[in-house]
Amino acid sequence: MNIKIPLYNKFIPLLIFLYATTQIWAQKIVRYDLYVKDTLVQFTGEIKKAIAVNGQIPMPTLTFTEGDTAEIHVHNELKEDTSLHWHGVFLPNKEDGVPYLTQMPIKPNTTHVYRFPIIQNGTHWYHSHSGLQEQIGMYGNFIINKKETDPTLRKGVDDLPTVPIILSEWTDIKPENIHRMLHNANDFAALKKNSVQSYSEAIQAGHFKTKLKNEWKRMLAMDVSDVYYDKILINGKGSADLKTINGQEVKAGDKIRLRISNGASSAYFWLTYAGGKITVVASDGNDVEPVEVDRLLIAVSETYDIIVTVPEDFTSYEFLVSTEDRTNSASLYIGNGIKQLKSPLPRLKYFEGMKMMNDMMKMNGELDDMGMQMSLNKMDMNVVMYPEITGPAKPKQSNNDPNKYNPNALADITTLNYAMLKSPQKTTLPKDSAVRELKFELSGNMNRYVWSMDNKVISETDKILIKKGENIRVILYNGSMMRHPMHLHGHDFRLINGHGEYAPLKNVVDIMPMETDTIEFNANVKGDWFFHCHILYHMMSGMGRIFSYENQDPNPLIPNPLLAKRKLFADDRRFHFMVENDFATNGNDGMAMLQNTRWSIGTEWRLGYNDHHGYETETHIGRYIGKMQWIMPFIGFDWRYKKMEMDEMGNSDGEKNLFGQINTKENRKQFSVGLAYTLPMLVILQGEIYHDGNIRVQLMREDIPISKRIKGSFMVNTDKEYMAGLRYIVNKNIGITTHYDSDMKLGFGLFLSY
C-alpha cells in the first residue's frame, strides 16, 4: 500500500533542527580565562604580598549581556586553595563558589570551570570566598548589560556613557594578623585612626563623666569601623582621572553613569561629588526610580548605579570616596582642566557618639532603644558624630542645651536612605505561596570580637530548611553596636520600606545598630545558600546562616558532605594566638594565650632576677558563657617557687592570706577551679579554689586608657600580692613599661607583643 506524506511534513524535522541550532547560537557563550597568581605590590611604598588575577588588581571586569552563557575558567597558580563567588548573580547552586558548601575549593595548579546562563542584568561583582584572599586583591567588577530589546530600558539612564568602578582598601598588615589582632583586642588601629578616646582626651573634651559611664557599662571606646587601612583604592588606584569614556572626551553638560561596587573587606564609603548632586538609579543590580541626593554611604558589598553631571568646561570635578571613619579617601577627577575639590569630611565627634551609646546601653549589655523605631537607614545612630550636620563640638553641654543634637538637622544635607528606594516595576511575591517568617537578632561581643546571630555562630547551628515555592520573610534586629551588611546568596529579596508593591529588590541590607529591617523572597531555586554579614572579619568570626532547600539531590561537587561541613565550620572555630613579654630590670613577666569563639587557654609567667623573687606560672583553661561573654568558668594549674625567709631558729612560717589560711604562694603546685567575671569599669574579678582548699580572689585590669599612648594596669589579690604599672605604646608590637610588683619591686623595661 502506497501512503503519500504531505510535503510540509517532510520538512518538519529539518525545521526543528534549524530552530534548535538557532537557539543554541542565540545563547552566546562568553568565555574568560582567569589566572590566579601571587604578586607583589607597593600601594604605600612598601613591597607587600598580594594576589593578582591576569596580572592585575582588581581582577578583570567581566562583561556580559543578559541571555549570554558565562564560561569562566579559573586557573589556580597559587600555592593554596582558592574559589570565586559571583556576588548577586542568579545561577545554579553548584556554580555559586562557596568552598565546602557549593563546591570543593580549587586546588593549587588545577583549573575549575564555572558555567551558567546569564538571566538578569545590572551591576554586580565577584570575589574570592576562600579565607581572607578578598582583602589582598581578589575582587572585580561583574557587569551585565540589558538586551537592546529589553522593555525596561530607560532613556537618559541606560543609554548614558558607563564607567564600572570598584572600591576597595589596602593594609600593609597581613589580613591574618588583622583578624588575630581583632580577636585579641589589640587597639593599635584606634591609635592610627586617632580614635583612642582616653581619659585625658575625655577631660580635654569635657566628657570625663561620659568616659566613666562608658567603662562603668563595660563598653570599649566608640568607633564606627574595625580596621585602619593605609590606602583607599578606586579601580586599584588612590586617585584617577576620568577624561574620556570609550574614546570620547568628557565635556561640560555630559551625564555619566558610574556603576559602583564596594569590594572592600570591611570599609564603608561616603560618596560625594564636587560637581553637585548624585542621582541614584540602581542598587544591587536592580533598577530604582531616580532619586537625587547630596551623598550616600555604600555598605560593604553593596552596588549602586549613580549619575553625575559635568557642569563646567575646563574643570575637573572631584568624586570623593571617604571611609566612614573619615581616616582616608580616594578621588576620581571627572572632566578636563583645573581640579575642583570636594571639601573633605571632618573628624567624627567620638565623645558625642560615646555619650549617645551610653544612653542606649543597659547595664546587662542589651540595647535600650528608648522608644526609637529605627529602620531603613532613615536615622543613623552615629549621625550625632557628624560635625558637618551637628556643628562644632561644644564641650560640657547640658541636657537642656538648646544646641543639643536634633535628628531633624539632617534636612540641610540629603543623605540616601533605604526608604527612598522604589522599584520601577512591581516586585510582589506569588500570592498563592505559603509564607514562612523567620526572626534573627544580630549579636556580637566587641571585646572578644565574636559576631553571631541569636548568640550562635554558624558552626553552632544547623542549616535552615526551606521549601521550594514558599515565600520567606526574614525580620532582622541589630542588637550589636556595629553595622552589619547582610548578604543573601543566589536570590534577590524585597526590602520592605513602605513602597508596597514597588518595594526595591536588593541582595544586601545594611542594618544599623538598634535597627529592625524586614526582607522577603520567594524560594524559587534549590541548593544550599549562604546568608552572612559581608564584613569579611565578621563572616570569618561566625556571623551567618545557611538556607537549605528540602528534598534536594546531593551536590555532585561535594563528595564527602561531613568532611566539607567540618571544613566549613573551621573558620569560626579557629584559635587565635597572642603573646606578651616584659623584659624589665627587676625580672621577666609575660603571657601567652590561645582563644576562639568560646574557649580560652592562657599561661602567665613571672621570673625574678635574684633568689628572693623565684619564679611562678599559672595556666587557665576556660569557656566563656552568656551573650556578653562576661563570665568564664575555668580550671587551672599554679606552679611557683620563692626562696623562703628564715627566722633566727631557721624556721620559715607560711604567710596567711586575707581569709586566715596558710597559703602556698611561696611554694605551690596546685590544681584549681574558678570563675572570671567582668565587672563594671572592665575590671576582671577572678575567684578560684585550689585542691588543698585554699581560696584566692583577685581584681585586675590591664588596659586603662590614660592617654593616647599611655595605658595603666593594676592587680591586687587576697594572697596580699599587688601590682601597678604604666605602658607607653610605641607601635603595635613594642612598648616601654614601668611597674611596681609586691614581689619583684620597681622595674623598667621593654614590652613586646604579638
Sequence and secondary structure as in RCSB ss.txt:
>XXXX:A:sequence
MNIKIPLYNKFIPLLIFLYATTQIWAQKIVRYDLYVKDTLVQFTGEIKKAIAVNGQIPMPTLTFTEGDTAEIHVH
NELKEDTSLHWHGVFLPNKEDGVPYLTQMPIKPNTTHVYRFPIIQNGTHWYHSHSGLQEQIGMYGNFIINKKETD
PTLRKGVDDLPTVPIILSEWTDIKPENIHRMLHNANDFAALKKNSVQSYSEAIQAGHFKTKLKNEWKRMLAMDVS
DVYYDKILINGKGSADLKTINGQEVKAGDKIRLRISNGASSAYFWLTYAGGKITVVASDGNDVEPVEVDRLLIAV
SETYDIIVTVPEDFTSYEFLVSTEDRTNSASLYIGNGIKQLKSPLPRLKYFEGMKMMNDMMKMNGELDDMGMQMS
LNKMDMNVVMYPEITGPAKPKQSNNDPNKYNPNALADITTLNYAMLKSPQKTTLPKDSAVRELKFELSGNMNRYV
WSMDNKVISETDKILIKKGENIRVILYNGSMMRHPMHLHGHDFRLINGHGEYAPLKNVVDIMPMETDTIEFNANV
KGDWFFHCHILYHMMSGMGRIFSYENQDPNPLIPNPLLAKRKLFADDRRFHFMVENDFATNGNDGMAMLQNTRWS
IGTEWRLGYNDHHGYETETHIGRYIGKMQWIMPFIGFDWRYKKMEMDEMGNSDGEKNLFGQINTKENRKQFSVGL
AYTLPMLVILQGEIYHDGNIRVQLMREDIPISKRIKGSFMVNTDKEYMAGLRYIVNKNIGITTHYDSDMKLGFGL
FLSY
>XXXX:A:secstr
      HHHHTHHHHHHHHHHHHHHHS EEEEEEEEEEEEE SSSS EEEEEETTBSSEEEEEEETT EEEEEEE
E SSS B  EEET    GGGS  BTTTB  B TTEEEEEEEE    EEEEEE  STTGGGGT EEEEEEE  TT 
TT  TTTTTS EEEEEEEEE SS HHHHHHHHHTT  HHHHHHT    HHHHHHTT HHHHHHHHHTT     S 
S   SEEEETTBSEEEE EETTEE  TT EEEEEEEE  SS  EEEEETTS EEEEEETTEEEEEEEESBEEE T
T EEEEEEE  STTEEEEEEEEETTSS EEEEEEESSEEE         HHHHHHHHHHHB TTS B  TT  B 
TTSS TTGGG HHHH S  TT  TT TTS  GGGGGGS B  GGG   SS     TTS EEEEEEEEEEETTTTE
EEETTB GGGS  EEE TT EEEEEEEE SSS EEEEETT  EEE SS GGG  EESEEEE TTBEEEEEEE  S
 SEEEEEE SHHHHHTT EEEEEETT    TT S HHHHHHHHHHHHH  EEEEEEEEETTEEEEEEEEE SSEE
EEEEEEEESSTTT EEEEEEEEE BSSS  EEEEEEEEEEE      TTS     B TTS B  TTEEEEEEEEE
EEE GGG EEEEEEETTS EEEEEEEEEEE SSSEEEEEEEETTS EEEEEEEE SSSEEEEEEEETTTEEEEEE
EEE 
